[in-house]
Amino acid sequence: MPDFPLSVHPNWATLTEDAAQPWDTLESRQLVDGYRVVLEDRVRVKAGVETLYQYRPRGPRAVFVLPVTVAGEAVLIRQYRYPLRATIMEVVAGGVERGEDLLPAAARELLEEVGGVSHDWVPLPGFYPQPSISGVVFYAALALNVTLGATHHEDTETIERVVLPLPEAYRMLEAGEIQDGPSGLTLFHARRHLVERGLL
């Protein structure tokens, strides 16, 4: 299990439902079952105003990791994304299994996707990636002093490990060459920590 200097980022505890809900759920039905559940609710927004809302409910979580090697290089992945029919650059990421803690999930994804191991972790702010249609919550972390070994990709993944200087990764971010939103936000939040450590 990784040795995190902080167990979690302070904002992780804020990623919860509000105690009071301004909308009333009148009826709910499940449109899609399985790994990515989709619900359709009939909702009263206010007196005399109702709407149908299709969305992914709260529950699913994912982790996003920016790995940085002992030599100060960023480790990204180039991954084919079927819905886009395109290959894009991303940070390490993956779903959190049911019952799995967030920080071990981050270490597992680091090992699987880029063959990385780290004992120097910095939790970064978590966020909602698509709050208008999804209750999924993403949690980010920076993994420092990463050593690289063999990857352990799933049969359904088309992933290439890309090791590059940190300034080049941030040049790509600023040039719009990292088109995955969660990856861009993870890089953004990691920048301050990298500057403080003299890595950027």
Backbone torsions as a table, in degrees:
resi	resn	phi	psi	omega
1	MET	NA	139.6	-176.7
2	PRO	-68.9	155.3	179.4
3	ASP	-101.2	98.4	-179.3
4	PHE	-90.2	134.9	177.1
5	PRO	-66.9	-28.1	174.1
6	LEU	-124.9	143.1	-178.3
7	SER	-68.4	-36.5	179.4
8	VAL	-151.4	169.0	171.6
9	HIS	-82.8	143.1	-178.0
10	PRO	-54.4	-32.0	-177.0
11	ASN	-75.6	-14.5	-178.2
12	TRP	-60.3	-34.6	-179.6
13	ALA	-70.7	-15.5	-178.6
14	THR	-88.7	-7.9	-176.1
15	LEU	-85.3	64.5	-175.7
16	THR	-132.5	169.3	176.3
17	GLU	-70.1	150.8	172.6
18	ASP	-69.0	149.0	179.3
19	ALA	-65.3	-39.6	178.6
20	ALA	-111.4	137.1	-178.5
21	GLN	-110.0	124.8	-179.0
22	PRO	-75.8	-19.4	178.8
23	TRP	-104.3	147.1	177.8
24	ASP	-106.3	127.4	175.8
25	THR	-83.6	117.0	-177.7
26	LEU	-92.3	-32.1	-176.6
27	GLU	-159.7	145.6	-179.6
28	SER	-140.6	138.1	173.9
29	ARG	-140.2	151.0	-178.3
30	GLN	-92.9	122.7	179.2
31	LEU	-90.4	-36.1	-177.8
32	VAL	-132.7	131.6	177.7
33	ASP	-104.3	170.5	174.8
34	GLY	105.3	-148.6	-173.9
35	TYR	-66.2	-38.6	-179.3
36	ARG	-116.0	82.6	-179.4
37	VAL	-66.0	137.6	174.1
38	VAL	-125.7	129.3	179.0
39	LEU	-109.6	155.6	169.3
40	GLU	-126.8	117.0	-178.8
41	ASP	-112.4	143.8	167.3
42	ARG	-94.4	123.7	-169.6
43	VAL	-126.4	137.5	170.6
44	ARG	-93.6	114.1	-178.8
45	VAL	-78.8	-43.1	174.8
46	LYS	-161.6	175.4	-177.1
47	ALA	-54.2	123.6	177.8
48	GLY	82.3	0.5	-178.7
49	VAL	-126.0	115.6	176.4
50	GLU	-123.4	156.8	178.4
51	THR	-151.3	159.3	170.9
52	LEU	-97.7	135.1	-177.2
53	TYR	-129.2	119.7	176.0
54	GLN	-103.3	130.5	-173.2
55	TYR	-163.2	164.8	170.1
56	ARG	-93.0	125.8	-176.3
57	PRO	-73.2	167.2	173.4
58	ARG	-59.5	154.6	177.5
59	GLY	138.8	-60.3	-179.6
60	PRO	-63.7	142.0	177.8
61	ARG	-133.7	154.5	175.7
62	ALA	-142.7	157.4	178.1
63	VAL	-116.8	146.0	178.6
64	PHE	-128.5	130.4	-172.9
65	VAL	-130.8	128.7	168.7
66	LEU	-98.2	106.8	177.6
67	PRO	-84.5	137.6	175.3
68	VAL	-128.0	126.2	-175.3
69	THR	-75.2	170.3	176.1
70	VAL	-57.5	-32.5	179.9
71	ALA	-81.7	0.7	178.7
72	GLY	81.9	27.7	178.6
73	GLU	-102.1	146.4	173.0
74	ALA	-81.1	143.9	175.1
75	VAL	-117.5	109.1	178.7
76	LEU	-111.4	175.0	174.2
77	ILE	-127.9	145.4	171.1
78	ARG	-104.7	117.9	-171.5
79	GLN	-131.0	137.3	175.5
80	TYR	-78.7	128.8	179.6
81	ARG	-115.9	110.1	-173.3
82	TYR	-58.5	-44.1	-179.9
83	PRO	-59.9	-29.9	178.8
84	LEU	-85.3	-20.5	-169.7
85	ARG	55.0	41.6	-176.9
86	ALA	-151.0	154.8	174.6
87	THR	-100.6	127.8	-176.4
88	ILE	-129.7	162.5	178.8
89	MET	-90.7	136.3	-177.3
90	GLU	-144.5	168.7	165.7
91	VAL	-87.3	171.5	175.6
92	VAL	-63.0	136.9	-179.4
93	ALA	-158.7	160.2	176.0
94	GLY	178.1	164.1	-179.7
95	GLY	-72.2	149.9	174.6
96	VAL	-91.4	124.9	-178.8
97	GLU	-68.2	154.5	176.9
98	ARG	-58.5	126.7	-179.8
99	GLY	84.4	-4.1	-178.3
100	GLU	-87.5	139.4	174.9
101	ASP	-75.6	154.5	-173.8
102	LEU	-64.9	-46.4	-172.8
103	LEU	-70.0	-41.7	172.0
104	PRO	-63.3	-31.6	177.3
105	ALA	-64.1	-40.0	177.9
106	ALA	-62.7	-42.6	178.8
107	ALA	-65.3	-38.4	178.9
108	ARG	-63.4	-46.5	-179.8
109	GLU	-64.7	-37.8	177.8
110	LEU	-59.1	-45.0	-180.0
111	LEU	-67.4	-45.1	-176.5
112	GLU	-65.3	-47.8	-169.3
113	GLU	-82.4	-36.1	-178.6
114	VAL	-127.3	5.9	-179.5
115	GLY	69.6	27.1	-174.1
116	GLY	-94.9	147.8	173.9
117	VAL	-133.8	135.6	178.4
118	SER	-142.5	147.9	172.9
119	HIS	-121.3	16.7	-176.9
120	ASP	-133.6	93.6	-171.9
121	TRP	-116.8	145.2	175.2
122	VAL	-127.7	108.8	175.5
123	PRO	-64.2	139.0	179.4
124	LEU	-114.1	165.8	179.8
125	PRO	-57.5	141.1	173.0
126	GLY	-87.9	170.0	-175.8
127	PHE	-161.3	165.5	174.5
128	TYR	-98.6	119.6	-175.0
129	PRO	-76.4	-35.3	-178.2
130	GLN	-144.1	68.5	-170.6
131	PRO	-64.7	-15.8	178.9
132	SER	-77.1	-22.9	-177.0
133	ILE	-130.8	-2.6	-173.3
134	SER	-146.2	140.2	174.0
135	GLY	-95.3	11.4	179.2
136	VAL	-64.6	141.3	178.6
137	VAL	-118.3	132.0	179.0
138	PHE	-108.9	138.2	179.3
139	TYR	-121.4	133.3	-173.9
140	ALA	-115.5	155.2	178.4
141	ALA	-153.2	154.9	173.8
142	LEU	-108.1	126.2	177.4
143	ALA	-108.5	117.5	-177.1
144	LEU	-104.4	161.5	178.5
145	ASN	52.5	43.2	-178.4
146	VAL	-75.3	133.9	169.6
147	THR	-103.9	143.2	-174.8
148	LEU	-109.4	139.8	175.5
149	GLY	-138.6	-148.5	-178.3
150	ALA	-72.5	141.5	176.1
151	THR	-84.4	164.4	-178.9
152	HIS	-137.1	65.8	-176.6
153	HIS	-73.0	149.3	172.4
154	GLU	-73.8	157.4	-179.1
155	ASP	-60.6	-26.5	-176.6
156	THR	-89.7	2.1	-177.1
157	GLU	-101.4	139.2	172.8
158	THR	-117.8	94.8	-170.9
159	ILE	-129.8	137.7	172.7
160	GLU	-121.2	128.1	176.1
161	ARG	-75.7	133.7	-179.5
162	VAL	-126.8	116.4	178.3
163	VAL	-107.0	125.4	-176.6
164	LEU	-148.7	159.0	179.0
165	PRO	-59.3	143.4	179.6
166	LEU	-53.8	-45.0	178.9
167	PRO	-58.2	-33.1	178.3
168	GLU	-68.8	-38.9	177.3
169	ALA	-61.4	-40.7	-179.6
170	TYR	-76.5	-27.8	171.6
171	ARG	-63.0	-42.6	178.8
172	MET	-63.1	-41.2	178.2
173	LEU	-59.7	-49.3	-177.0
174	GLU	-68.7	-27.1	179.5
175	ALA	-83.9	-3.6	-178.7
176	GLY	80.1	18.5	-178.7
177	GLU	-87.5	-11.0	171.7
178	ILE	-104.1	99.8	-168.5
179	GLN	-94.2	-5.0	176.7
180	ASP	-82.5	118.5	-175.3
181	GLY	-58.1	-51.9	179.2
182	PRO	-59.3	-35.8	177.2
183	SER	-65.1	-42.7	178.6
184	GLY	-62.0	-41.6	-179.8
185	LEU	-69.3	-36.2	176.1
186	THR	-62.8	-45.4	176.9
187	LEU	-61.1	-42.0	179.7
188	PHE	-58.9	-49.8	-177.8
189	HIS	-69.3	-26.5	-179.8
190	ALA	-77.2	-23.8	-171.8
191	ARG	-54.7	-46.9	-177.5
192	ARG	-58.2	-43.1	-179.1
193	HIS	-66.2	-37.5	179.5
194	LEU	-68.4	-39.7	177.2
195	VAL	-64.7	-44.3	-179.6
196	GLU	-60.5	-30.4	-178.8
197	ARG	-91.6	2.9	179.0
198	GLY	72.9	19.5	-179.3
199	LEU	-90.9	-13.5	-176.0
200	LEU	-138.8	NA	NA
